[in-house]
Amino acid sequence: MAATRASDTFFPISRFSARSALVISLLDAKLQKLTGTAAVAPARFYSFTDLKENTREQIQKVKSHPWIPKDIPVRGFVYDVNTGRMQEVTA
């Protein structure tokens, strides 16, 4: 599977004085079907095999980033693009 890392998204959180942060991973996204065999892979995509574990890792990255105030709640979700349902992932 592939996705952008949480560290790629910190600018909007700090720039707009957010009161909370959400990490949302997409279930059954087209990028998850990449096998890594493409001749040129985008530099901003990273592979993982466990969607929920990756979401937990991204939550921790957001929580520990120096630009994110410690009092900002950070929650994670997996969004199923086929059903429209979201499932919360606890860190």
PDB file of N, CA, C and O in Angstrom:
ATOM      1  N   MET A   1       0.835  -1.166   0.000  1.00  0.00           N
ATOM      2  CA  MET A   1       0.000   0.000   0.000  1.00  0.00           C
ATOM      3  C   MET A   1       0.885   1.236   0.000  1.00  0.00           C
ATOM      4  O   MET A   1       2.061   1.167   0.355  1.00  0.00           O
ATOM      5  N   ALA A   2       0.317   2.357  -0.397  1.00  0.00           N
ATOM      6  CA  ALA A   2       1.101   3.582  -0.435  1.00  0.00           C
ATOM      7  C   ALA A   2       0.248   4.748   0.020  1.00  0.00           C
ATOM      8  O   ALA A   2      -0.970   4.753  -0.158  1.00  0.00           O
ATOM      9  N   ALA A   3       0.900   5.731   0.606  1.00  0.00           N
ATOM     10  CA  ALA A   3       0.188   6.914   1.089  1.00  0.00           C
ATOM     11  C   ALA A   3       1.172   8.030   1.327  1.00  0.00           C
ATOM     12  O   ALA A   3       2.384   7.814   1.334  1.00  0.00           O
ATOM     13  N   THR A   4       0.646   9.232   1.525  1.00  0.00           N
ATOM     14  CA  THR A   4       1.518  10.311   1.946  1.00  0.00           C
ATOM     15  C   THR A   4       1.718  10.197   3.447  1.00  0.00           C
ATOM     16  O   THR A   4       0.857   9.673   4.154  1.00  0.00           O
ATOM     17  N   ARG A   5       2.837  10.680   3.930  1.00  0.00           N
ATOM     18  CA  ARG A   5       3.124  10.619   5.358  1.00  0.00           C
ATOM     19  C   ARG A   5       2.492  11.804   6.062  1.00  0.00           C
ATOM     20  O   ARG A   5       2.255  12.852   5.461  1.00  0.00           O
ATOM     21  N   ALA A   6       2.222  11.618   7.358  1.00  0.00           N
ATOM     22  CA  ALA A   6       1.650  12.700   8.153  1.00  0.00           C
ATOM     23  C   ALA A   6       2.551  13.923   8.140  1.00  0.00           C
ATOM     24  O   ALA A   6       2.053  15.048   8.171  1.00  0.00           O
ATOM     25  N   SER A   7       3.853  13.733   8.095  1.00  0.00           N
ATOM     26  CA  SER A   7       4.776  14.866   8.118  1.00  0.00           C
ATOM     27  C   SER A   7       4.618  15.771   6.897  1.00  0.00           C
ATOM     28  O   SER A   7       5.072  16.915   6.917  1.00  0.00           O
ATOM     29  N   ASP A   8       3.984  15.275   5.840  1.00  0.00           N
ATOM     30  CA  ASP A   8       3.749  16.079   4.646  1.00  0.00           C
ATOM     31  C   ASP A   8       2.566  17.030   4.814  1.00  0.00           C
ATOM     32  O   ASP A   8       2.325  17.864   3.941  1.00  0.00           O
ATOM     33  N   THR A   9       1.826  16.924   5.913  1.00  0.00           N
ATOM     34  CA  THR A   9       0.584  17.691   6.069  1.00  0.00           C
ATOM     35  C   THR A   9       0.587  18.647   7.246  1.00  0.00           C
ATOM     36  O   THR A   9      -0.463  19.197   7.576  1.00  0.00           O
ATOM     37  N   PHE A  10       1.717  18.868   7.892  1.00  0.00           N
ATOM     38  CA  PHE A  10       1.737  19.711   9.086  1.00  0.00           C
ATOM     39  C   PHE A  10       1.489  21.184   8.806  1.00  0.00           C
ATOM     40  O   PHE A  10       0.980  21.889   9.677  1.00  0.00           O
ATOM     41  N   PHE A  11       1.827  21.661   7.642  1.00  0.00           N
ATOM     42  CA  PHE A  11       1.660  23.081   7.349  1.00  0.00           C
ATOM     43  C   PHE A  11       0.224  23.542   7.566  1.00  0.00           C
ATOM     44  O   PHE A  11       0.021  24.535   8.265  1.00  0.00           O
ATOM     45  N   PRO A  12      -0.787  22.875   7.003  1.00  0.00           N
ATOM     46  CA  PRO A  12      -2.156  23.361   7.206  1.00  0.00           C
ATOM     47  C   PRO A  12      -2.574  23.374   8.678  1.00  0.00           C
ATOM     48  O   PRO A  12      -3.294  24.279   9.099  1.00  0.00           O
ATOM     49  N   ILE A  13      -2.141  22.394   9.461  1.00  0.00           N
ATOM     50  CA  ILE A  13      -2.535  22.342  10.870  1.00  0.00           C
ATOM     51  C   ILE A  13      -1.999  23.546  11.617  1.00  0.00           C
ATOM     52  O   ILE A  13      -2.743  24.213  12.336  1.00  0.00           O
ATOM     53  N   SER A  14      -0.724  23.831  11.457  1.00  0.00           N
ATOM     54  CA  SER A  14      -0.121  24.936  12.189  1.00  0.00           C
ATOM     55  C   SER A  14      -0.525  26.285  11.601  1.00  0.00           C
ATOM     56  O   SER A  14      -0.653  27.261  12.340  1.00  0.00           O
ATOM     57  N   ARG A  15      -0.720  26.355  10.331  1.00  0.00           N
ATOM     58  CA  ARG A  15      -1.030  27.614   9.641  1.00  0.00           C
ATOM     59  C   ARG A  15      -2.404  28.143  10.014  1.00  0.00           C
ATOM     60  O   ARG A  15      -2.581  29.356  10.124  1.00  0.00           O
ATOM     61  N   PHE A  16      -3.370  27.274  10.209  1.00  0.00           N
ATOM     62  CA  PHE A  16      -4.744  27.708  10.418  1.00  0.00           C
ATOM     63  C   PHE A  16      -5.234  27.565  11.855  1.00  0.00           C
ATOM     64  O   PHE A  16      -6.440  27.609  12.096  1.00  0.00           O
ATOM     65  N   SER A  17      -4.338  27.397  12.798  1.00  0.00           N
ATOM     66  CA  SER A  17      -4.692  27.325  14.221  1.00  0.00           C
ATOM     67  C   SER A  17      -5.787  26.293  14.478  1.00  0.00           C
ATOM     68  O   SER A  17      -6.790  26.591  15.127  1.00  0.00           O
ATOM     69  N   ALA A  18      -5.593  25.103  13.978  1.00  0.00           N
ATOM     70  CA  ALA A  18      -6.572  24.030  14.151  1.00  0.00           C
ATOM     71  C   ALA A  18      -6.730  23.681  15.623  1.00  0.00           C
ATOM     72  O   ALA A  18      -5.782  23.806  16.399  1.00  0.00           O
ATOM     73  N   ARG A  19      -7.921  23.246  16.010  1.00  0.00           N
ATOM     74  CA  ARG A  19      -8.185  22.832  17.380  1.00  0.00           C
ATOM     75  C   ARG A  19      -8.126  21.320  17.536  1.00  0.00           C
ATOM     76  O   ARG A  19      -8.167  20.807  18.654  1.00  0.00           O
ATOM     77  N   SER A  20      -8.029  20.608  16.425  1.00  0.00           N
ATOM     78  CA  SER A  20      -7.884  19.155  16.454  1.00  0.00           C
ATOM     79  C   SER A  20      -7.286  18.714  15.119  1.00  0.00           C
ATOM     80  O   SER A  20      -7.250  19.476  14.153  1.00  0.00           O
ATOM     81  N   ALA A  21      -6.820  17.472  15.089  1.00  0.00           N
ATOM     82  CA  ALA A  21      -6.239  16.937  13.863  1.00  0.00           C
ATOM     83  C   ALA A  21      -6.791  15.539  13.628  1.00  0.00           C
ATOM     84  O   ALA A  21      -6.969  14.762  14.566  1.00  0.00           O
ATOM     85  N   LEU A  22      -7.057  15.232  12.374  1.00  0.00           N
ATOM     86  CA  LEU A  22      -7.527  13.910  11.992  1.00  0.00           C
ATOM     87  C   LEU A  22      -6.542  13.291  11.009  1.00  0.00           C
ATOM     88  O   LEU A  22      -6.070  13.953  10.085  1.00  0.00           O
ATOM     89  N   VAL A  23      -6.242  12.026  11.218  1.00  0.00           N
ATOM     90  CA  VAL A  23      -5.472  11.240  10.263  1.00  0.00           C
ATOM     91  C   VAL A  23      -6.477  10.287   9.636  1.00  0.00           C
ATOM     92  O   VAL A  23      -7.056   9.448  10.326  1.00  0.00           O
ATOM     93  N   ILE A  24      -6.686  10.415   8.331  1.00  0.00           N
ATOM     94  CA  ILE A  24      -7.676   9.579   7.652  1.00  0.00           C
ATOM     95  C   ILE A  24      -6.977   8.767   6.572  1.00  0.00           C
ATOM     96  O   ILE A  24      -6.409   9.317   5.629  1.00  0.00           O
ATOM     97  N   SER A  25      -7.027   7.451   6.727  1.00  0.00           N
ATOM     98  CA  SER A  25      -6.456   6.536   5.745  1.00  0.00           C
ATOM     99  C   SER A  25      -7.586   5.989   4.885  1.00  0.00           C
ATOM    100  O   SER A  25      -8.688   5.744   5.378  1.00  0.00           O
ATOM    101  N   LEU A  26      -7.313   5.799   3.612  1.00  0.00           N
ATOM    102  CA  LEU A  26      -8.339   5.322   2.688  1.00  0.00           C
ATOM    103  C   LEU A  26      -8.222   3.820   2.480  1.00  0.00           C
ATOM    104  O   LEU A  26      -7.154   3.314   2.137  1.00  0.00           O
ATOM    105  N   LEU A  27      -9.326   3.113   2.689  1.00  0.00           N
ATOM    106  CA  LEU A  27      -9.388   1.680   2.431  1.00  0.00           C
ATOM    107  C   LEU A  27      -9.814   1.467   0.987  1.00  0.00           C
ATOM    108  O   LEU A  27     -10.795   2.053   0.530  1.00  0.00           O
ATOM    109  N   ASP A  28      -9.075   0.629   0.272  1.00  0.00           N
ATOM    110  CA  ASP A  28      -9.344   0.288  -1.120  1.00  0.00           C
ATOM    111  C   ASP A  28      -9.097   1.463  -2.065  1.00  0.00           C
ATOM    112  O   ASP A  28      -9.762   1.587  -3.094  1.00  0.00           O
ATOM    113  N   ALA A  29      -8.154   2.311  -1.718  1.00  0.00           N
ATOM    114  CA  ALA A  29      -7.766   3.387  -2.625  1.00  0.00           C
ATOM    115  C   ALA A  29      -6.912   2.816  -3.753  1.00  0.00           C
ATOM    116  O   ALA A  29      -6.274   1.776  -3.584  1.00  0.00           O
ATOM    117  N   LYS A  30      -6.896   3.473  -4.872  1.00  0.00           N
ATOM    118  CA  LYS A  30      -6.110   3.022  -6.022  1.00  0.00           C
ATOM    119  C   LYS A  30      -4.630   2.888  -5.670  1.00  0.00           C
ATOM    120  O   LYS A  30      -3.961   1.981  -6.164  1.00  0.00           O
ATOM    121  N   LEU A  31      -4.114   3.773  -4.829  1.00  0.00           N
ATOM    122  CA  LEU A  31      -2.695   3.732  -4.477  1.00  0.00           C
ATOM    123  C   LEU A  31      -2.323   2.472  -3.710  1.00  0.00           C
ATOM    124  O   LEU A  31      -1.169   2.047  -3.752  1.00  0.00           O
ATOM    125  N   GLN A  32      -3.272   1.868  -3.015  1.00  0.00           N
ATOM    126  CA  GLN A  32      -2.987   0.655  -2.261  1.00  0.00           C
ATOM    127  C   GLN A  32      -2.692  -0.512  -3.188  1.00  0.00           C
ATOM    128  O   GLN A  32      -2.119  -1.514  -2.761  1.00  0.00           O
ATOM    129  N   LYS A  33      -3.071  -0.395  -4.426  1.00  0.00           N
ATOM    130  CA  LYS A  33      -2.884  -1.484  -5.375  1.00  0.00           C
ATOM    131  C   LYS A  33      -1.531  -1.414  -6.094  1.00  0.00           C
ATOM    132  O   LYS A  33      -1.205  -2.286  -6.899  1.00  0.00           O
ATOM    133  N   LEU A  34      -0.745  -0.368  -5.796  1.00  0.00           N
ATOM    134  CA  LEU A  34       0.581  -0.266  -6.388  1.00  0.00           C
ATOM    135  C   LEU A  34       1.473  -1.363  -5.828  1.00  0.00           C
ATOM    136  O   LEU A  34       1.433  -1.665  -4.636  1.00  0.00           O
ATOM    137  N   THR A  35       2.259  -1.940  -6.684  1.00  0.00           N
ATOM    138  CA  THR A  35       3.135  -3.031  -6.248  1.00  0.00           C
ATOM    139  C   THR A  35       4.580  -2.603  -6.092  1.00  0.00           C
ATOM    140  O   THR A  35       5.403  -3.380  -5.609  1.00  0.00           O
ATOM    141  N   GLY A  36       4.904  -1.391  -6.487  1.00  0.00           N
ATOM    142  CA  GLY A  36       6.281  -0.940  -6.393  1.00  0.00           C
ATOM    143  C   GLY A  36       7.105  -1.316  -7.609  1.00  0.00           C
ATOM    144  O   GLY A  36       8.326  -1.163  -7.602  1.00  0.00           O
ATOM    145  N   THR A  37       6.458  -1.802  -8.645  1.00  0.00           N
ATOM    146  CA  THR A  37       7.187  -2.221  -9.839  1.00  0.00           C
ATOM    147  C   THR A  37       7.239  -1.125 -10.900  1.00  0.00           C
ATOM    148  O   THR A  37       7.839  -1.322 -11.956  1.00  0.00           O
ATOM    149  N   ALA A  38       6.625   0.013 -10.638  1.00  0.00           N
ATOM    150  CA  ALA A  38       6.646   1.102 -11.615  1.00  0.00           C
ATOM    151  C   ALA A  38       8.073   1.601 -11.806  1.00  0.00           C
ATOM    152  O   ALA A  38       8.886   1.561 -10.882  1.00  0.00           O
ATOM    153  N   ALA A  39       8.367   2.070 -13.011  1.00  0.00           N
ATOM    154  CA  ALA A  39       9.721   2.545 -13.313  1.00  0.00           C
ATOM    155  C   ALA A  39      10.100   3.739 -12.452  1.00  0.00           C
ATOM    156  O   ALA A  39      11.235   3.834 -11.985  1.00  0.00           O
ATOM    157  N   VAL A  40       9.154   4.654 -12.239  1.00  0.00           N
ATOM    158  CA  VAL A  40       9.418   5.834 -11.420  1.00  0.00           C
ATOM    159  C   VAL A  40       8.298   5.947 -10.392  1.00  0.00           C
ATOM    160  O   VAL A  40       7.128   6.089 -10.746  1.00  0.00           O
ATOM    161  N   ALA A  41       8.665   5.883  -9.133  1.00  0.00           N
ATOM    162  CA  ALA A  41       7.678   6.029  -8.064  1.00  0.00           C
ATOM    163  C   ALA A  41       7.756   7.443  -7.516  1.00  0.00           C
ATOM    164  O   ALA A  41       8.854   7.972  -7.348  1.00  0.00           O
ATOM    165  N   PRO A  42       6.620   8.070  -7.233  1.00  0.00           N
ATOM    166  CA  PRO A  42       6.652   9.422  -6.665  1.00  0.00           C
ATOM    167  C   PRO A  42       7.415   9.427  -5.341  1.00  0.00           C
ATOM    168  O   PRO A  42       7.278   8.503  -4.539  1.00  0.00           O
ATOM    169  N   ALA A  43       8.203  10.451  -5.118  1.00  0.00           N
ATOM    170  CA  ALA A  43       9.029  10.536  -3.911  1.00  0.00           C
ATOM    171  C   ALA A  43       8.200  10.692  -2.651  1.00  0.00           C
ATOM    172  O   ALA A  43       8.704  10.399  -1.567  1.00  0.00           O
ATOM    173  N   ARG A  44       6.962  11.137  -2.735  1.00  0.00           N
ATOM    174  CA  ARG A  44       6.161  11.401  -1.551  1.00  0.00           C
ATOM    175  C   ARG A  44       5.262  10.235  -1.153  1.00  0.00           C
ATOM    176  O   ARG A  44       4.403  10.397  -0.286  1.00  0.00           O
ATOM    177  N   PHE A  45       5.434   9.077  -1.757  1.00  0.00           N
ATOM    178  CA  PHE A  45       4.634   7.917  -1.423  1.00  0.00           C
ATOM    179  C   PHE A  45       5.488   6.872  -0.728  1.00  0.00           C
ATOM    180  O   PHE A  45       6.642   6.662  -1.102  1.00  0.00           O
ATOM    181  N   TYR A  46       4.931   6.218   0.281  1.00  0.00           N
ATOM    182  CA  TYR A  46       5.663   5.268   1.098  1.00  0.00           C
ATOM    183  C   TYR A  46       4.825   4.007   1.242  1.00  0.00           C
ATOM    184  O   TYR A  46       3.605   4.083   1.390  1.00  0.00           O
ATOM    185  N   SER A  47       5.460   2.871   1.200  1.00  0.00           N
ATOM    186  CA  SER A  47       4.755   1.587   1.250  1.00  0.00           C
ATOM    187  C   SER A  47       4.466   1.151   2.678  1.00  0.00           C
ATOM    188  O   SER A  47       5.219   1.457   3.603  1.00  0.00           O
ATOM    189  N   PHE A  48       3.370   0.437   2.837  1.00  0.00           N
ATOM    190  CA  PHE A  48       3.024  -0.209   4.091  1.00  0.00           C
ATOM    191  C   PHE A  48       2.067  -1.345   3.779  1.00  0.00           C
ATOM    192  O   PHE A  48       1.451  -1.365   2.713  1.00  0.00           O
ATOM    193  N   THR A  49       1.938  -2.289   4.697  1.00  0.00           N
ATOM    194  CA  THR A  49       1.063  -3.434   4.452  1.00  0.00           C
ATOM    195  C   THR A  49      -0.141  -3.480   5.387  1.00  0.00           C
ATOM    196  O   THR A  49      -1.153  -4.096   5.052  1.00  0.00           O
ATOM    197  N   ASP A  50      -0.052  -2.841   6.552  1.00  0.00           N
ATOM    198  CA  ASP A  50      -1.141  -2.861   7.524  1.00  0.00           C
ATOM    199  C   ASP A  50      -1.706  -1.448   7.661  1.00  0.00           C
ATOM    200  O   ASP A  50      -1.071  -0.569   8.243  1.00  0.00           O
ATOM    201  N   LEU A  51      -2.898  -1.243   7.122  1.00  0.00           N
ATOM    202  CA  LEU A  51      -3.510   0.084   7.083  1.00  0.00           C
ATOM    203  C   LEU A  51      -3.737   0.660   8.474  1.00  0.00           C
ATOM    204  O   LEU A  51      -3.429   1.827   8.717  1.00  0.00           O
ATOM    205  N   LYS A  52      -4.269  -0.140   9.386  1.00  0.00           N
ATOM    206  CA  LYS A  52      -4.525   0.366  10.737  1.00  0.00           C
ATOM    207  C   LYS A  52      -3.231   0.691  11.477  1.00  0.00           C
ATOM    208  O   LYS A  52      -3.150   1.702  12.175  1.00  0.00           O
ATOM    209  N   GLU A  53      -2.226  -0.158  11.329  1.00  0.00           N
ATOM    210  CA  GLU A  53      -0.950   0.101  11.992  1.00  0.00           C
ATOM    211  C   GLU A  53      -0.297   1.357  11.404  1.00  0.00           C
ATOM    212  O   GLU A  53       0.283   2.154  12.141  1.00  0.00           O
ATOM    213  N   ASN A  54      -0.388   1.534  10.103  1.00  0.00           N
ATOM    214  CA  ASN A  54       0.149   2.739   9.483  1.00  0.00           C
ATOM    215  C   ASN A  54      -0.583   3.980  10.004  1.00  0.00           C
ATOM    216  O   ASN A  54       0.043   5.010  10.253  1.00  0.00           O
ATOM    217  N   THR A  55      -1.890   3.884  10.168  1.00  0.00           N
ATOM    218  CA  THR A  55      -2.662   5.001  10.700  1.00  0.00           C
ATOM    219  C   THR A  55      -2.206   5.325  12.118  1.00  0.00           C
ATOM    220  O   THR A  55      -2.057   6.497  12.465  1.00  0.00           O
ATOM    221  N   ARG A  56      -1.982   4.301  12.940  1.00  0.00           N
ATOM    222  CA  ARG A  56      -1.467   4.524  14.308  1.00  0.00           C
ATOM    223  C   ARG A  56      -0.113   5.235  14.275  1.00  0.00           C
ATOM    224  O   ARG A  56       0.127   6.157  15.054  1.00  0.00           O
ATOM    225  N   GLU A  57       0.766   4.805  13.374  1.00  0.00           N
ATOM    226  CA  GLU A  57       2.088   5.430  13.256  1.00  0.00           C
ATOM    227  C   GLU A  57       1.956   6.899  12.859  1.00  0.00           C
ATOM    228  O   GLU A  57       2.678   7.752  13.375  1.00  0.00           O
ATOM    229  N   GLN A  58       1.036   7.192  11.944  1.00  0.00           N
ATOM    230  CA  GLN A  58       0.838   8.572  11.517  1.00  0.00           C
ATOM    231  C   GLN A  58       0.267   9.427  12.645  1.00  0.00           C
ATOM    232  O   GLN A  58       0.632  10.595  12.777  1.00  0.00           O
ATOM    233  N   ILE A  59      -0.622   8.862  13.458  1.00  0.00           N
ATOM    234  CA  ILE A  59      -1.154   9.584  14.618  1.00  0.00           C
ATOM    235  C   ILE A  59      -0.007   9.969  15.547  1.00  0.00           C
ATOM    236  O   ILE A  59       0.076  11.111  15.999  1.00  0.00           O
ATOM    237  N   GLN A  60       0.869   9.019  15.827  1.00  0.00           N
ATOM    238  CA  GLN A  60       2.004   9.288  16.713  1.00  0.00           C
ATOM    239  C   GLN A  60       2.941  10.343  16.123  1.00  0.00           C
ATOM    240  O   GLN A  60       3.470  11.178  16.857  1.00  0.00           O
ATOM    241  N   LYS A  61       3.149  10.313  14.810  1.00  0.00           N
ATOM    242  CA  LYS A  61       3.997  11.320  14.168  1.00  0.00           C
ATOM    243  C   LYS A  61       3.401  12.714  14.314  1.00  0.00           C
ATOM    244  O   LYS A  61       4.115  13.681  14.579  1.00  0.00           O
ATOM    245  N   VAL A  62       2.088  12.809  14.139  1.00  0.00           N
ATOM    246  CA  VAL A  62       1.440  14.110  14.296  1.00  0.00           C
ATOM    247  C   VAL A  62       1.546  14.569  15.747  1.00  0.00           C
ATOM    248  O   VAL A  62       1.911  15.716  16.007  1.00  0.00           O
ATOM    249  N   LYS A  63       1.231  13.686  16.693  1.00  0.00           N
ATOM    250  CA  LYS A  63       1.279  14.057  18.114  1.00  0.00           C
ATOM    251  C   LYS A  63       2.670  14.494  18.559  1.00  0.00           C
ATOM    252  O   LYS A  63       2.799  15.384  19.399  1.00  0.00           O
ATOM    253  N   SER A  64       3.697  13.886  18.013  1.00  0.00           N
ATOM    254  CA  SER A  64       5.056  14.174  18.465  1.00  0.00           C
ATOM    255  C   SER A  64       5.742  15.286  17.678  1.00  0.00           C
ATOM    256  O   SER A  64       6.865  15.667  18.007  1.00  0.00           O
ATOM    257  N   HIS A  65       5.097  15.806  16.660  1.00  0.00           N
ATOM    258  CA  HIS A  65       5.738  16.841  15.844  1.00  0.00           C
ATOM    259  C   HIS A  65       5.836  18.154  16.628  1.00  0.00           C
ATOM    260  O   HIS A  65       4.872  18.551  17.283  1.00  0.00           O
ATOM    261  N   PRO A  66       6.980  18.829  16.570  1.00  0.00           N
ATOM    262  CA  PRO A  66       7.162  20.053  17.351  1.00  0.00           C
ATOM    263  C   PRO A  66       6.243  21.210  16.951  1.00  0.00           C
ATOM    264  O   PRO A  66       6.039  22.126  17.747  1.00  0.00           O
ATOM    265  N   TRP A  67       5.693  21.190  15.756  1.00  0.00           N
ATOM    266  CA  TRP A  67       4.797  22.265  15.332  1.00  0.00           C
ATOM    267  C   TRP A  67       3.371  22.080  15.842  1.00  0.00           C
ATOM    268  O   TRP A  67       2.561  23.003  15.757  1.00  0.00           O
ATOM    269  N   ILE A  68       3.056  20.901  16.371  1.00  0.00           N
ATOM    270  CA  ILE A  68       1.697  20.609  16.828  1.00  0.00           C
ATOM    271  C   ILE A  68       1.640  20.809  18.344  1.00  0.00           C
ATOM    272  O   ILE A  68       2.346  20.120  19.081  1.00  0.00           O
ATOM    273  N   PRO A  69       0.818  21.734  18.816  1.00  0.00           N
ATOM    274  CA  PRO A  69       0.699  21.924  20.258  1.00  0.00           C
ATOM    275  C   PRO A  69       0.246  20.635  20.952  1.00  0.00           C
ATOM    276  O   PRO A  69      -0.559  19.881  20.406  1.00  0.00           O
ATOM    277  N   LYS A  70       0.761  20.392  22.139  1.00  0.00           N
ATOM    278  CA  LYS A  70       0.468  19.151  22.871  1.00  0.00           C
ATOM    279  C   LYS A  70      -1.007  19.037  23.266  1.00  0.00           C
ATOM    280  O   LYS A  70      -1.493  17.935  23.522  1.00  0.00           O
ATOM    281  N   ASP A  71      -1.723  20.166  23.318  1.00  0.00           N
ATOM    282  CA  ASP A  71      -3.138  20.105  23.705  1.00  0.00           C
ATOM    283  C   ASP A  71      -4.081  19.859  22.527  1.00  0.00           C
ATOM    284  O   ASP A  71      -5.298  19.832  22.705  1.00  0.00           O
ATOM    285  N   ILE A  72      -3.525  19.679  21.321  1.00  0.00           N
ATOM    286  CA  ILE A  72      -4.350  19.382  20.140  1.00  0.00           C
ATOM    287  C   ILE A  72      -4.679  17.888  20.126  1.00  0.00           C
ATOM    288  O   ILE A  72      -3.771  17.061  20.048  1.00  0.00           O
ATOM    289  N   PRO A  73      -5.973  17.529  20.200  1.00  0.00           N
ATOM    290  CA  PRO A  73      -6.317  16.103  20.094  1.00  0.00           C
ATOM    291  C   PRO A  73      -6.088  15.598  18.665  1.00  0.00           C
ATOM    292  O   PRO A  73      -6.414  16.281  17.694  1.00  0.00           O
ATOM    293  N   VAL A  74      -5.531  14.410  18.555  1.00  0.00           N
ATOM    294  CA  VAL A  74      -5.264  13.793  17.253  1.00  0.00           C
ATOM    295  C   VAL A  74      -5.979  12.447  17.221  1.00  0.00           C
ATOM    296  O   VAL A  74      -5.740  11.585  18.067  1.00  0.00           O
ATOM    297  N   ARG A  75      -6.856  12.275  16.240  1.00  0.00           N
ATOM    298  CA  ARG A  75      -7.611  11.036  16.093  1.00  0.00           C
ATOM    299  C   ARG A  75      -7.351  10.464  14.709  1.00  0.00           C
ATOM    300  O   ARG A  75      -7.054  11.197  13.766  1.00  0.00           O
ATOM    301  N   GLY A  76      -7.467   9.144  14.598  1.00  0.00           N
ATOM    302  CA  GLY A  76      -7.242   8.483  13.329  1.00  0.00           C
ATOM    303  C   GLY A  76      -8.447   7.666  12.890  1.00  0.00           C
ATOM    304  O   GLY A  76      -9.185   7.126  13.713  1.00  0.00           O
ATOM    305  N   PHE A  77      -8.630   7.588  11.579  1.00  0.00           N
ATOM    306  CA  PHE A  77      -9.757   6.861  11.014  1.00  0.00           C
ATOM    307  C   PHE A  77      -9.331   6.137   9.743  1.00  0.00           C
ATOM    308  O   PHE A  77      -8.393   6.548   9.060  1.00  0.00           O
ATOM    309  N   VAL A  78     -10.034   5.057   9.440  1.00  0.00           N
ATOM    310  CA  VAL A  78      -9.926   4.395   8.145  1.00  0.00           C
ATOM    311  C   VAL A  78     -11.254   4.634   7.450  1.00  0.00           C
ATOM    312  O   VAL A  78     -12.314   4.293   7.975  1.00  0.00           O
ATOM    313  N   TYR A  79     -11.186   5.220   6.269  1.00  0.00           N
ATOM    314  CA  TYR A  79     -12.371   5.530   5.480  1.00  0.00           C
ATOM    315  C   TYR A  79     -12.469   4.531   4.337  1.00  0.00           C
ATOM    316  O   TYR A  79     -11.556   4.424   3.517  1.00  0.00           O
ATOM    317  N   ASP A  80     -13.578   3.801   4.284  1.00  0.00           N
ATOM    318  CA  ASP A  80     -13.824   2.842   3.204  1.00  0.00           C
ATOM    319  C   ASP A  80     -14.487   3.587   2.050  1.00  0.00           C
ATOM    320  O   ASP A  80     -15.645   3.991   2.151  1.00  0.00           O
ATOM    321  N   VAL A  81     -13.751   3.768   0.955  1.00  0.00           N
ATOM    322  CA  VAL A  81     -14.268   4.549  -0.164  1.00  0.00           C
ATOM    323  C   VAL A  81     -15.437   3.868  -0.864  1.00  0.00           C
ATOM    324  O   VAL A  81     -16.200   4.527  -1.570  1.00  0.00           O
ATOM    325  N   ASN A  82     -15.588   2.560  -0.681  1.00  0.00           N
ATOM    326  CA  ASN A  82     -16.700   1.845  -1.337  1.00  0.00           C
ATOM    327  C   ASN A  82     -17.996   1.966  -0.563  1.00  0.00           C
ATOM    328  O   ASN A  82     -19.066   2.043  -1.167  1.00  0.00           O
ATOM    329  N   THR A  83     -17.928   1.985   0.767  1.00  0.00           N
ATOM    330  CA  THR A  83     -19.162   2.047   1.564  1.00  0.00           C
ATOM    331  C   THR A  83     -19.425   3.426   2.162  1.00  0.00           C
ATOM    332  O   THR A  83     -20.552   3.725   2.556  1.00  0.00           O
ATOM    333  N   GLY A  84     -18.389   4.269   2.234  1.00  0.00           N
ATOM    334  CA  GLY A  84     -18.541   5.584   2.845  1.00  0.00           C
ATOM    335  C   GLY A  84     -18.449   5.547   4.365  1.00  0.00           C
ATOM    336  O   GLY A  84     -18.678   6.564   5.021  1.00  0.00           O
ATOM    337  N   ARG A  85     -18.120   4.404   4.928  1.00  0.00           N
ATOM    338  CA  ARG A  85     -18.038   4.275   6.388  1.00  0.00           C
ATOM    339  C   ARG A  85     -16.632   4.585   6.881  1.00  0.00           C
ATOM    340  O   ARG A  85     -15.635   4.313   6.213  1.00  0.00           O
ATOM    341  N   MET A  86     -16.590   5.169   8.084  1.00  0.00           N
ATOM    342  CA  MET A  86     -15.308   5.453   8.723  1.00  0.00           C
ATOM    343  C   MET A  86     -15.222   4.672  10.024  1.00  0.00           C
ATOM    344  O   MET A  86     -16.185   4.595  10.786  1.00  0.00           O
ATOM    345  N   GLN A  87     -14.061   4.098  10.261  1.00  0.00           N
ATOM    346  CA  GLN A  87     -13.808   3.342  11.496  1.00  0.00           C
ATOM    347  C   GLN A  87     -12.670   4.021  12.223  1.00  0.00           C
ATOM    348  O   GLN A  87     -11.605   4.243  11.646  1.00  0.00           O
ATOM    349  N   GLU A  88     -12.888   4.360  13.507  1.00  0.00           N
ATOM    350  CA  GLU A  88     -11.830   5.003  14.275  1.00  0.00           C
ATOM    351  C   GLU A  88     -10.735   4.015  14.614  1.00  0.00           C
ATOM    352  O   GLU A  88     -11.009   2.859  14.937  1.00  0.00           O
ATOM    353  N   VAL A  89      -9.502   4.466  14.540  1.00  0.00           N
ATOM    354  CA  VAL A  89      -8.332   3.677  14.896  1.00  0.00           C
ATOM    355  C   VAL A  89      -7.720   4.340  16.118  1.00  0.00           C
ATOM    356  O   VAL A  89      -7.359   5.516  16.077  1.00  0.00           O
ATOM    357  N   THR A  90      -7.605   3.590  17.201  1.00  0.00           N
ATOM    358  CA  THR A  90      -7.011   4.158  18.408  1.00  0.00           C
ATOM    359  C   THR A  90      -5.511   3.953  18.379  1.00  0.00           C
ATOM    360  O   THR A  90      -5.014   2.921  17.926  1.00  0.00           O
ATOM    361  N   ALA A  91      -4.800   4.954  18.871  1.00  0.00           N
ATOM    362  CA  ALA A  91      -3.330   4.898  18.859  1.00  0.00           C
ATOM    363  C   ALA A  91      -2.804   4.040  19.985  1.00  0.00           C
ATOM    364  O   ALA A  91      -1.591   3.882  20.126  1.00  0.00           O
TER     365      ALA A  91
END
